Amino acid sequence: MTLIKSISGIRGTIGGKPGEGLSPLDLVKFAAAYATWAKENAGKEKITVVVGRDARISGEMVSSLVVSTLTGMGCNVVNIGLATTPTTEIAVTEEKADGGIILTASHNPKQWNALKLLNAAGEFLNADEGAKILKIAESEDFSFAEVDDLGKVIEKDYTNVHVQHVLNLDLVDVEAIKKANFSIAIDAVNSVGGVAMPALFEALEIDKVVEINCEPTGQFAHTPEPIPENLVETAEIIRENNVDVGFVVDPDVDRLVIINEDGSMFNEEYTLVAVADYVLSQTPGNTVSNLSSSRALRDITEKYGQSYSPGAVGEVNVVAKMRETNAVIGGEGNGGIIYPASHNGRDALVGAALFLTHLAKSGLKCSDLRKTYPDYFISKNKMELTPDIDVDAILIKMKEKYASEQVTDIDGVKVDFADSWVHLRKSNTEPIIRIYAEANTMEKADGLALQMIDEIRELTA
């Protein structure tokens, strides 16, 4: 059993003893701590919280406990049921709520679930806010409401609101998409994307939609993280069905992966690159991605004479950097699109609609559109260390060693070379250094990563 408490919420495997797995007692304690923080943050006792969930097997049980705890704390709840992460974020602002809780463990396997916590802007909490909630939960410094002060629950479905929100975006050209007469496929890995994505494509009047794993049963048909090794069968189905483009989402639909018409991978790093290319062609402005994302976004941004900035890993950090730089598009290289004209959260529905507009206006096949972007390859590795090793000291030494290069240390150490980069980050939960390297060939990227691993070994010998 696993229970991980972090500033962004609590996640773990269902079952087990309290404090060891994500047990009902842990769910109640953490929901009560969040309610306590949200009341203090809002400066009032009677607050409203939106709750949405993905289609995990444990989702209904977890939702019942969380909603009941919130009402027991005196909070009114807008329960939107099966809803994507971006749908829940939008619902918070639409309802003028004081916060929100998304019940999803994102791309983790089916035995996992989690509480992801939102503020009144429908955005993830920052480090200080998350730390306060952890402290409240640890000390159990919360008090439940008396009978006359219990909260009330109303139930709403926000999927169609979200879809209409996407269609209303200025850069989503519904007529261009209709005129292109696309046939598409969608793999929703048996979660809530099987509800939301087909609803979007129906609203875009796309006649041929091949639905793959779209029954929201929570019994994931394949490992739910949308990376190439988990999508071999999906890619074959897409190729065999002669569609123009295939989309894959993760269980909470904040990541979008594209598969070309021939079954080849567009590459998850290039979802953001392609969408940014279209947005920048229509709306000049700056871009942001996290430090571990492809350099291709910087190249595309500079092509339009605009500025690219890196942010620390984590959606809340990317959003903060986007605000700081007034970015018009940003996100993460895992297929996460953040489009501020919509809202400040990763959104696969927004990403799909913008990409389809881009594809329609380009007049190209999906695979040919991919060829218009520079080729980079990322090697992702990790190095396990013994608990007694000072990881921070290692990172400082690596920074000093490469001081003559362009070094960024806002999140570990990233070294930018002329034609490649390497990013070294420590894990917050175990003695591990993550080593990401990118170059213009996979061989060079792997070689750079291995070089860094050897140098770290020398420092720990």
Sequence and secondary structure as in RCSB ss.txt:
>XXXX:A:sequence
MTLIKSISGIRGTIGGKPGEGLSPLDLVKFAAAYATWAKENAGKEKITVVVGRDARISGEMVSSLVVSTLTGMGC
NVVNIGLATTPTTEIAVTEEKADGGIILTASHNPKQWNALKLLNAAGEFLNADEGAKILKIAESEDFSFAEVDDL
GKVIEKDYTNVHVQHVLNLDLVDVEAIKKANFSIAIDAVNSVGGVAMPALFEALEIDKVVEINCEPTGQFAHTPE
PIPENLVETAEIIRENNVDVGFVVDPDVDRLVIINEDGSMFNEEYTLVAVADYVLSQTPGNTVSNLSSSRALRDI
TEKYGQSYSPGAVGEVNVVAKMRETNAVIGGEGNGGIIYPASHNGRDALVGAALFLTHLAKSGLKCSDLRKTYPD
YFISKNKMELTPDIDVDAILIKMKEKYASEQVTDIDGVKVDFADSWVHLRKSNTEPIIRIYAEANTMEKADGLAL
QMIDEIRELTA
>XXXX:A:secstr
  EEEETTEEEEEB SSBTTBB HHHHHHHHHHHHHHHHHHHTSSS EEEEEE   TTHHHHHHHHHHHHHHTT 
EEEEEEE  HHHHHHHHHHTT SEEEEE  TTS TTEEEEEEE TTS B  HHHHHHHHHHHHHT      GGG 
  EEE   HHHHHHHHHTSTT  HHHHHHHT EEEEE TTSTHHHHHHHHHHHTT SEEEEES S  S  SS SS
 SGGG HHHHHHHHHTT SEEEEE TTS  EEEEETTS B  THHHHHHHHHHHHHHS  EEEEETTS THHHHH
HHHTT  EEEE SSHHHHHHHHHHHTEEEEEETTTEEE TTT SSB HHHHHHHHHHHHHHHT  HHHHHTTS  
 EEEEEEEE  TTS HHHHHHHHHHHTTTSEEE SSSEEEE SS EEEEEE SSSSEEEEEEEESSHHHHHHHHH
HHHHHHHHHH 
